[in-house]
Amino acid sequence: MADEPTVVERYLTLGLALGRHVDGLVDAYYGPPELAARAADRSPRPPAELAGEARRLLADLYAGVPLDDAPGGENDTRRRWLAAQVTGLATTARRLAGEPVAYADEVEACYGVRPEPVPEDAFADAHRRLDEVLPGSGALADRLVSWREAHAVAPERLLGAVNSLSDDLRERTKTLIGLPEGEQVHFELVHDQPWSGFNWYHGDLRSTVAVNTDLPVLSLGLPHLVAHEVYPGHHTEHTRKEVGLVRGRRWVEETIFLVGTPQCLVAEGLADLGLEVLVGRDHQRFAAEHFAALGIRYDADVAGQVAEAGEVLAGARANAAFRLHADGADPVTVTDELARWALLAPQRAAKAVEFLVHPTWRAYVTCYVDGLRLCRSFVGGEPSRFVRLVTDQLVPADLQTAPR
């Protein structure tokens, strides 16, 4: 490695240094081991110092300082991608240094999209549609919670269901999108986490995917979870970019995945879209076939209509984040509001708020809400456009470009 670090090496070093302050900010790293060792061996650098380094790095990116010595590495799209990433890191460093950053400004700088609260009228309309399709009588929230929880997967059947879905989705992904030879995934069940599922990418085309069992896992969301974390979601994106960008073009900035940056919005949006791309928006029949063979309940006739309304109700989580971080509302109050508008059982609303108040994930919900919207618009039903999402360096602004 040269005495003077390159722009890309400085980016990696900045991300690793910020990761010493925020647990989980470095979601994945398989880059130069000496950079990771150096970051781990030294005392954490003050956030204000890291904010200054981010500003200098941005200035050099805009001034056209060479990125590195990779063949064909001087690429305007690549430089723009790096600048967007560093803007997100600079915002995290500023906030850690005690600089006040308004919530909407934080989200926009970190994830490339300015969030907007969802009108409560949209939730009320979704409630009306659910009232028409859900079985039973009584309060809507009670009926929905009862119907949902009746789809809990017995723990002893959970890994079998995950593996069945994964095997099918892997073959579909391999055919429609393409997978590198030698890619591998290992599933495990975990607890005491703020999320429902998580992909740890280790490099060398390997992922570990954890499924959180703090709350009963429902068959209703299991196909989406597997598609999101593995095929054609996070694992697929990581492996294709490792082969195409890191190994093929020596763009080592792709060896680090950083929370608080625009790459997260693209990644979460494409992962949420993945099941729809592989099997269509009406994917309930696909799920029902798997679960019938495993003896797991799945009410396909109702599930599709509930899913459509549920996509609208997901905006209630974005509103909850505004209430917590912009309005300063009490988490208990926000939990009650979220349970009301999203029609969640109290324990699931509390779990959602746990995610929103976590220091790492406080602004992350927009990656799901706006990420899916933008990725769906960008793909426009064309699988080749989805291939671009899991292959190329794109920033959220690129997703505004509709297919021709």
C-alpha positions in Angstrom: 0.0 0.0 0.0 1.4 3.4 -0.9 2.7 5.8 1.8 0.0 8.3 0.8 -3.4 6.7 1.1 -5.7 6.9 -2.0 -9.1 8.5 -1.9 -10.7 5.1 -1.7 -8.4 3.9 1.1 -9.3 7.1 3.0 -13.0 6.3 2.5 -12.5 2.8 3.9 -10.5 4.1 6.8 -13.2 6.8 7.6 -16.0 4.2 7.6 -14.0 1.8 9.9 -13.1 4.7 12.3 -16.8 5.7 12.6 -17.6 2.1 13.2 -15.7 2.4 16.5 -18.3 4.8 17.7 -21.5 3.2 16.4 -22.1 -0.5 16.9 -23.2 -2.0 13.6 -22.4 0.9 11.4 -20.0 -1.3 9.6 -22.4 -3.9 8.3 -19.9 -5.8 6.3 -16.1 -5.5 5.6 -13.9 -7.8 3.6 -11.4 -5.2 2.3 -7.6 -4.8 3.0 -7.1 -6.4 6.4 -4.4 -3.9 7.4 -6.9 -1.1 7.3 -9.2 -3.0 9.7 -6.3 -3.9 12.0 -5.1 -0.3 12.1 -8.6 0.9 13.0 -9.0 -1.7 15.7 -5.6 -1.2 17.3 -5.8 2.6 17.8 -8.0 4.5 20.2 -11.2 5.7 18.7 -10.7 9.1 16.9 -12.9 12.0 18.1 -16.0 12.4 16.0 -15.2 16.1 15.3 -11.8 14.9 13.8 -13.7 12.4 11.7 -16.1 15.0 10.5 -13.2 17.2 9.4 -11.7 14.2 7.6 -15.0 13.6 5.8 -15.1 17.3 4.7 -11.5 17.1 3.3 -12.4 13.8 1.5 -15.5 15.4 -0.1 -13.4 18.4 -1.2 -10.9 16.1 -2.9 -13.7 14.1 -4.5 -15.2 17.2 -6.0 -11.8 18.6 -7.0 -11.0 15.5 -9.1 -8.2 14.0 -7.0 -7.5 10.5 -8.5 -9.5 7.8 -6.7 -6.9 5.0 -6.9 -4.8 3.0 -9.4 -7.6 0.6 -10.5 -7.7 0.1 -14.3 -10.4 2.3 -15.6 -11.0 3.6 -12.1 -11.6 7.2 -13.0 -15.3 7.0 -13.5 -17.7 9.9 -13.0 -20.5 7.6 -11.7 -18.1 6.0 -9.3 -16.9 9.4 -8.0 -20.5 10.5 -7.5 -21.3 7.3 -5.6 -18.3 7.8 -3.3 -19.3 11.5 -2.7 -22.8 10.4 -1.7 -21.4 7.8 0.7 -19.0 10.3 2.3 -21.8 12.8 2.7 -23.7 10.2 4.8 -20.6 9.5 6.9 -19.9 13.2 7.5 -23.5 13.6 8.8 -23.1 10.7 11.2 -19.8 12.2 12.4 -21.2 15.7 12.9 -24.1 14.3 14.9 -21.7 12.2 17.1 -19.7 15.4 17.6 -22.7 17.1 19.2 -23.7 19.2 16.2 -27.5 19.5 16.0 -28.9 18.0 12.8 -32.7 18.1 12.2 -34.1 14.6 11.7 -35.3 15.2 8.0 -31.9 16.7 7.2 -30.1 13.7 8.7 -32.2 11.2 6.7 -31.7 13.2 3.5 -27.9 13.5 3.9 -27.5 9.9 5.0 -29.9 8.1 2.6 -30.4 10.5 -0.3 -34.1 11.0 0.0 -35.9 13.6 2.1 -38.6 11.9 4.1 -42.2 13.0 4.3 -44.8 11.9 6.9 -47.6 9.8 5.4 -51.1 11.3 5.8 -53.2 9.5 8.3 -56.0 9.5 5.8 -54.0 6.9 3.8 -53.9 4.6 6.9 -57.6 5.1 7.5 -58.4 4.0 3.9 -56.2 0.9 4.3 -58.1 0.1 7.5 -61.4 0.3 5.6 -60.1 -2.1 2.9 -58.9 -4.5 5.6 -62.2 -4.4 7.4 -63.9 -5.7 4.2 -61.6 -8.8 3.8 -60.7 -9.9 7.3 -62.8 -12.8 8.7 -64.6 -12.5 12.0 -66.3 -9.6 13.8 -65.3 -7.1 16.4 -62.5 -4.5 16.4 -60.4 -4.4 13.3 -57.1 -4.4 15.1 -58.1 -7.4 17.2 -59.2 -9.3 14.1 -56.0 -8.5 12.2 -53.8 -9.4 15.1 -55.7 -12.7 15.7 -55.5 -13.6 12.0 -51.8 -12.7 11.7 -50.8 -14.6 14.9 -52.6 -17.7 13.8 -49.9 -17.9 11.1 -47.1 -18.5 13.6 -44.7 -21.1 12.4 -43.8 -23.8 15.0 -40.1 -23.4 15.9 -39.3 -26.9 14.9 -40.5 -26.3 11.4 -39.0 -22.9 10.9 -35.6 -23.8 9.4 -37.2 -26.4 7.2 -39.5 -23.7 5.8 -36.6 -21.2 5.4 -34.5 -23.8 3.5 -37.4 -24.8 1.2 -38.1 -21.2 0.2 -34.4 -20.5 -0.2 -33.8 -23.4 -2.5 -36.6 -22.4 -4.7 -35.7 -18.7 -4.8 -32.1 -19.6 -5.5 -33.0 -21.5 -8.6 -35.3 -18.7 -9.8 -32.6 -16.1 -9.1 -29.9 -18.1 -10.9 -32.1 -18.4 -14.0 -33.5 -14.8 -14.1 -30.5 -12.8 -12.7 -27.5 -15.0 -12.4 -25.4 -16.1 -9.4 -21.6 -16.5 -9.0 -20.3 -20.0 -8.8 -19.5 -21.0 -5.2 -21.8 -18.6 -3.4 -23.0 -20.0 0.0 -25.6 -19.1 2.7 -25.9 -20.4 6.2 -29.1 -19.8 8.2 -29.4 -19.5 12.0 -32.0 -18.7 14.6 -31.2 -15.9 17.1 -32.9 -13.7 19.7 -32.5 -10.4 21.6 -32.2 -8.3 18.4 -34.1 -5.2 17.2 -34.6 -6.6 13.7 -36.5 -9.6 12.2 -33.8 -10.8 9.9 -30.2 -9.9 9.2 -27.6 -10.8 6.5 -23.9 -10.8 7.6 -21.8 -10.8 4.5 -18.3 -12.3 5.1 -16.8 -11.8 1.6 -15.6 -14.7 -0.5 -19.3 -15.1 -1.6 -20.5 -16.3 1.8 -23.3 -15.0 4.0 -24.8 -15.9 7.4 -28.5 -15.0 7.6 -30.1 -14.8 11.1 -33.8 -15.0 11.7 -34.9 -13.4 15.0 -37.2 -15.5 17.1 -38.0 -12.9 19.9 -41.5 -13.0 18.6 -43.2 -15.9 16.8 -42.2 -15.9 13.1 -45.3 -15.7 10.9 -45.6 -17.6 7.6 -47.1 -14.4 6.1 -43.7 -12.7 6.1 -41.4 -15.6 5.7 -41.1 -15.7 1.9 -40.4 -12.0 1.8 -37.8 -12.3 4.6 -35.9 -15.1 2.7 -36.1 -13.2 -0.6 -35.0 -10.0 1.1 -32.0 -11.4 2.9 -30.8 -13.9 0.3 -32.3 -14.5 -3.2 -32.5 -12.1 -4.9 -31.8 -9.6 -2.1 -28.8 -8.8 0.1 -26.7 -12.0 -0.5 -27.3 -11.8 -4.2 -26.3 -8.1 -4.4 -23.2 -8.6 -2.3 -21.9 -11.6 -4.3 -22.5 -10.1 -7.7 -20.8 -6.8 -6.7 -17.9 -8.7 -5.2 -17.3 -10.6 -8.4 -18.1 -7.8 -10.8 -16.8 -4.7 -9.0 -14.2 -5.8 -6.5 -12.6 -8.8 -8.3 -13.4 -7.6 -11.8 -12.6 -3.9 -11.5 -10.7 -3.6 -8.2 -13.2 -1.1 -6.8 -12.4 -1.9 -3.2 -14.9 0.6 -1.9 -17.5 -2.1 -2.4 -15.7 -4.2 0.3 -17.4 -2.2 3.0 -21.1 -1.7 3.6 -22.0 1.2 5.9 -25.2 2.0 7.7 -26.0 5.7 7.3 -25.2 5.9 3.6 -27.2 5.8 0.4 -26.1 2.3 -0.5 -28.5 1.1 2.3 -31.5 2.7 0.6 -30.8 1.0 -2.7 -30.0 -2.3 -1.0 -33.1 -2.3 1.1 -35.3 -1.2 -1.7 -34.1 -3.9 -4.1 -34.3 -6.5 -1.4 -37.9 -5.6 -0.6 -38.7 -5.8 -4.3 -37.0 -9.1 -4.9 -39.9 -11.5 -4.3 -42.1 -9.5 -6.6 -39.5 -9.6 -9.4 -39.0 -13.4 -9.1 -42.6 -14.5 -8.8 -44.8 -11.5 -9.4 -46.8 -9.2 -7.2 -49.4 -11.9 -6.5 -46.8 -14.2 -4.8 -49.3 -15.8 -2.4 -49.8 -18.9 -4.5 -46.0 -19.5 -4.5 -46.0 -19.3 -0.7 -49.0 -21.4 -0.3 -47.5 -24.3 -2.3 -44.4 -24.3 -0.1 -46.3 -24.1 3.2 -48.9 -26.7 2.2 -46.2 -29.3 1.7 -44.7 -28.5 5.1 -48.0 -28.5 7.0 -47.8 -24.8 7.8 -50.9 -22.5 7.7 -51.0 -19.9 5.0 -54.3 -18.2 4.1 -53.5 -17.2 0.5 -57.0 -15.8 -0.3 -56.7 -13.1 2.4 -53.0 -12.7 2.5 -52.7 -10.8 -0.8 -55.2 -8.2 0.1 -53.7 -7.8 3.6 -50.3 -7.4 2.0 -51.5 -4.6 -0.2 -52.9 -2.7 2.7 -49.9 -3.5 4.8 -47.6 -1.8 2.3 -49.5 1.4 3.0 -49.5 0.8 6.8 -45.7 0.4 6.7 -45.6 4.2 6.4 -46.8 4.4 10.0 -43.3 3.3 11.0 -41.9 6.3 9.1 -44.3 8.5 11.0 -43.3 7.0 14.3 -39.7 7.9 13.5 -40.7 11.5 12.9 -42.6 11.5 16.2 -39.6 10.2 18.1 -36.8 12.2 16.5 -38.4 15.4 15.2 -41.2 15.9 17.7 -39.4 14.4 20.7 -42.4 12.3 21.6 -42.2 9.7 24.4 -41.5 6.1 23.1 -44.5 4.7 25.0 -46.8 7.2 23.4 -45.3 6.4 20.0 -45.7 2.7 20.6 -49.4 3.2 21.2 -49.8 5.4 18.1 -48.0 2.9 16.0 -50.1 0.0 17.3 -53.2 2.0 16.4 -52.3 3.0 12.9 -50.3 0.0 11.8 -52.7 -2.4 13.5 -50.0 -4.1 15.4 -50.1 -6.2 18.5 -48.6 -4.3 21.4 -45.5 -6.4 21.6 -44.8 -6.0 17.8 -45.3 -2.3 18.0 -42.9 -2.2 20.9 -40.3 -4.2 18.9 -40.7 -1.7 16.0 -40.1 1.3 18.3 -37.1 -0.5 19.7 -35.6 -0.5 16.2 -36.5 3.2 15.7 -34.7 4.3 18.9 -31.6 2.2 18.4 -28.6 4.5 17.8 -27.6 2.6 14.7 -31.1 2.4 13.1 -32.8 5.6 14.2 -33.1 7.0 10.7 -33.1 3.8 8.8 -36.8 3.2 8.2 -36.8 5.4 5.1 -34.6 2.8 3.4 -37.6 0.5 3.4 -40.4 3.0 2.8 -38.8 5.1 0.1 -36.3 2.4 -1.1 -39.1 0.1 -2.2 -41.0 2.9 -3.9 -38.0 4.1 -5.8 -36.7 0.7 -6.8 -40.1 -0.5 -8.0 -40.4 2.7 -10.1 -36.9 2.2 -11.5 -37.4 -1.4 -12.4 -40.8 -0.9 -14.0 -41.4 -4.6 -14.3 -38.2 -5.1 -16.4 -35.9 -7.8 -14.9 -32.9 -6.3 -16.7 -33.4 -3.1 -14.6 -33.4 -5.2 -11.4 -30.1 -6.8 -12.6 -28.6 -3.2 -12.7 -29.6 -2.7 -9.0 -27.7 -5.8 -7.9 -24.7 -5.2 -10.2 -24.0 -1.5 -10.6 -23.1 1.5 -8.3 -26.3 3.5 -8.2 -27.4 6.4 -5.9 -31.0 7.2 -5.0 -31.2 10.0 -7.6 -30.5 7.3 -10.3 -33.7 5.5 -9.2 -35.8 8.5 -10.3 -35.0 7.5 -13.9 -38.0 5.5 -15.2 -37.4 2.7 -17.7 -37.7 3.7 -21.4 
